[in-house]
Amino acid sequence: MVQLLLGPAAIDPDKPGNDSRTPLWRAAGGGHVEVVKLLLGQEDVNPDKLDWLGMTPLSNASWEGHEEVVKILLGREVIPDMPDYRGNTPLSYAAWEGHEGVVRILLGREEVDPDKPDDLGRTPLSYAAREGHEGVVRMLLGRGEVNPDKPDDLCRTPLLYDAREGHERVVRILLGREEVSPDKPEDSGRTPLSYAAREGHEGVVRMLLGIEEVNPDKPDDLGRTPLLYAAREGHEGLVKILLQRDDVHPDKPDNHGSTPLSFAAECGHEYVVKNTSRE
């Protein structure tokens, strides 16, 4: 069908739609190898043409995980590290989606910066950690240029994102790196432990509490501790774990005077109320 349509001389093989997406852009995202080859055989086709978001065909193929298309495009005169209008590169898209094969291909190119941040300061490692893509995280950490503790514009590190999402295996990998600060807060003062406690990730909380540098009673900028967050959300197991620590104050108020007990009572968490109201 594409061959038939390319036959008449009047047809522009690189004509974009209203969203600035060309036939090549769409074929690359769909993983249609033979169509990609056919379009690239046309003199008028620009293999690096941007869509309305600034994404190239390579970015789209990387986002969708089409390894063969990525290889074909990289064989042409394309910019393998081209950021879109939000600063996302083909590598960051592949890392975000966990496409290990595409990540490996892109990391093989000298022009690709494995630690390049987007406009929010998020690196490929940040995206891979947030989504729990263990294989991609290991690949990126294998590169000396990658800073495993690099914060984004909100001061959120890969570990903080991972602790918030509860990906225990990736948390363990990151905590195994000397450069990673396990208690580093974001710009609001919340630490990886605060996030893990708020979201109810018991495995991550246990790991973090096993590290000497982690303060289990550290308040954020609102004065809220990990225990307060766990109590507010009704995470019974976490409340029990935190209350076993001598350095956790069960009645510590936030900046507005609210305690773990008052939050638990307001939300109707009976178990938490019983345990946080103990003498």
C-alpha positions in Angstrom: 0.0 0.0 0.0 2.8 2.4 0.9 4.6 1.5 -2.3 1.5 2.2 -4.4 1.0 5.6 -2.7 4.6 6.6 -3.2 4.3 5.9 -6.9 2.7 9.2 -8.1 5.2 12.1 -8.2 2.7 14.4 -6.7 2.8 12.7 -3.3 5.0 14.2 -0.6 6.5 11.2 1.4 7.4 13.5 4.3 4.2 15.5 4.6 3.1 15.9 8.2 -0.4 15.8 9.6 -1.9 18.6 11.7 0.1 17.3 14.7 3.4 17.6 12.7 3.8 13.8 12.6 5.1 12.4 9.4 4.5 9.0 7.8 8.0 8.0 9.0 7.3 9.2 12.6 4.1 7.0 12.7 5.8 4.0 11.1 8.7 4.2 13.5 6.3 4.3 16.5 4.3 1.4 15.1 7.5 -0.7 14.7 6.8 -1.3 11.0 10.4 -2.1 9.9 9.8 -2.6 6.1 7.7 0.6 5.9 10.4 2.5 7.7 13.0 1.2 5.2 10.8 2.2 2.3 10.2 5.7 3.5 13.9 6.2 4.3 14.6 5.3 0.7 12.9 8.4 -0.4 15.2 11.4 -0.9 12.7 13.9 0.5 12.2 12.2 3.9 13.9 13.8 6.9 14.7 11.0 9.4 15.0 13.6 12.2 11.8 15.6 11.6 10.1 16.8 14.8 6.5 16.5 15.7 4.5 19.1 17.7 6.2 17.9 21.0 9.7 18.0 19.5 9.9 14.2 19.3 11.8 12.6 16.4 11.0 9.2 14.8 13.9 7.8 16.9 12.3 9.1 20.1 9.0 7.6 19.2 10.6 4.2 18.3 12.5 4.3 21.6 9.4 5.1 23.5 7.6 2.1 22.0 10.6 -0.2 22.3 11.1 -1.1 18.7 14.7 -2.2 18.6 15.1 -3.0 14.9 13.6 0.4 14.0 16.0 2.1 16.4 18.9 0.4 14.8 17.8 1.4 11.3 17.3 5.1 12.3 20.7 5.2 14.0 22.2 4.0 10.7 21.0 7.3 9.2 22.2 10.8 9.9 20.1 11.3 13.0 20.9 13.0 16.3 20.7 10.0 18.8 20.5 12.3 21.9 18.0 14.9 20.5 15.8 16.2 23.3 12.2 17.1 22.7 10.5 20.3 23.8 10.4 18.9 27.4 14.0 17.8 27.4 13.3 14.1 27.1 15.8 12.2 24.9 15.3 8.8 23.2 17.3 7.3 26.1 15.1 8.8 28.7 11.9 7.5 26.9 13.4 4.0 26.6 14.4 4.0 30.3 11.0 5.3 31.4 9.3 2.4 29.6 11.8 -0.2 30.6 12.9 -1.2 27.1 16.3 -2.8 28.0 17.2 -3.6 24.4 16.7 -0.1 23.2 18.6 1.3 26.2 21.5 -1.0 25.5 21.6 0.1 21.8 21.5 3.8 22.7 24.1 3.5 25.4 26.4 2.1 22.7 26.5 5.5 21.0 29.2 7.9 22.1 26.9 10.9 21.5 24.4 9.7 24.0 24.7 11.2 27.5 23.4 8.6 30.0 22.8 11.2 32.7 21.2 13.9 30.7 18.4 15.6 32.6 15.1 16.8 31.1 13.6 20.2 31.7 12.5 19.1 35.2 16.0 17.8 36.0 14.9 14.1 35.8 17.5 11.8 34.4 17.0 8.4 32.6 17.9 6.8 36.0 15.2 8.8 37.8 12.6 7.5 35.3 13.8 3.9 35.4 13.9 3.9 39.2 10.5 5.5 39.5 9.0 2.8 37.3 10.9 -0.1 39.0 12.8 -1.2 35.9 15.6 -3.1 37.6 17.4 -4.2 34.4 17.6 -0.6 33.1 18.7 0.7 36.5 21.6 -1.8 36.6 22.6 -0.8 33.0 22.6 2.9 33.8 24.5 2.4 37.1 27.1 0.5 35.1 28.1 3.8 33.5 30.6 5.9 35.3 29.0 9.1 34.1 25.7 8.4 35.9 25.2 10.0 39.3 23.0 7.6 41.3 22.0 10.3 43.7 21.3 13.2 41.3 18.4 15.3 42.4 15.9 16.8 40.0 14.5 20.3 40.2 12.3 19.3 43.2 15.4 17.8 44.9 14.0 14.3 44.4 16.6 11.6 43.9 16.2 8.3 42.2 16.0 6.6 45.6 13.2 8.9 46.8 11.2 8.2 43.7 11.7 4.5 44.1 10.9 4.5 47.8 7.7 6.4 47.1 6.6 3.7 44.5 7.8 0.8 46.7 10.1 -1.0 44.3 12.1 -3.0 46.9 14.6 -4.6 44.5 15.6 -1.3 43.0 15.7 0.4 46.4 18.2 -2.3 47.5 20.3 -1.7 44.4 20.5 2.0 45.0 21.2 1.7 48.7 24.1 -0.5 47.8 25.8 2.5 46.2 28.1 4.6 48.5 27.2 7.8 46.6 23.5 7.5 47.6 22.3 9.4 50.6 19.5 7.3 52.1 18.0 10.2 54.1 18.2 13.0 51.6 15.0 15.1 51.6 13.3 16.7 48.7 12.5 20.5 48.7 9.5 20.0 51.0 11.6 18.2 53.5 10.2 14.7 52.9 12.7 11.9 52.9 12.5 8.5 51.2 11.3 7.1 54.6 8.5 9.6 54.8 7.3 8.7 51.4 7.6 4.9 52.0 5.7 5.3 55.3 3.0 7.4 53.7 2.4 4.9 50.9 2.5 1.8 53.1 5.6 0.1 51.7 6.7 -2.0 54.7 9.6 -3.7 52.9 11.1 -0.4 51.9 10.6 1.1 55.4 12.4 -1.9 57.0 15.3 -1.5 54.6 15.6 2.2 55.4 15.3 1.8 59.1 18.2 -0.6 59.0 20.5 2.2 57.9 22.2 4.2 60.6 22.1 7.5 58.7 18.3 7.4 58.4 16.5 9.4 61.1 13.2 7.6 61.7 11.6 10.6 63.3 12.7 13.3 60.9 9.9 15.9 60.2 9.3 17.5 56.9 8.7 21.2 56.4 5.1 20.8 57.7 6.5 19.1 60.8 5.1 15.7 59.8 7.1 12.6 60.7 7.1 9.2 59.0 4.9 7.9 61.9 2.4 10.7 61.4 2.1 9.8 57.7 1.7 6.1 58.5 -0.9 6.9 61.2 -2.9 9.3 59.0 -3.1 6.7 56.2 -4.0 3.8 58.6 -1.0 1.6 57.8 -1.1 -0.6 60.9 1.9 -2.6 60.2 4.1 0.4 59.7 2.8 2.1 62.8 3.8 -1.0 64.8 7.3 -1.1 63.2 7.9 2.6 63.8 6.7 2.5 67.4 9.2 -0.2 68.2 11.9 2.4 67.7 13.1 4.2 70.9 14.0 7.2 68.8 10.5 7.7 67.5 8.2 10.0 69.5 4.6 8.7 69.3 3.1 12.1 70.2 5.2 14.4 68.2 3.0 17.2 66.7 3.3 18.8 63.3 3.5 22.6 62.7 -0.3 22.9 63.3 -0.3 20.9 66.5 -1.7 17.7 65.0 -0.3 14.4 66.3 -0.3 10.9 64.9 -3.1 10.1 67.3 -5.3 13.1 66.3 -4.9 12.2 62.6 -5.6 8.5 63.2 -8.7 9.5 65.3 -10.0 11.9 62.6 -9.6 9.2 59.9 -11.2 6.5 62.1 -8.2 4.1 62.2 -9.0 2.2 65.4 -5.8 0.1 65.6 -3.6 3.1 65.1 -5.5 5.0 67.8 -5.0 2.2 70.3 -1.3 2.0 69.7 -0.4 5.7 69.4 -2.4 6.5 72.6 -0.4 4.1 74.7 1.5 5.6 77.7 
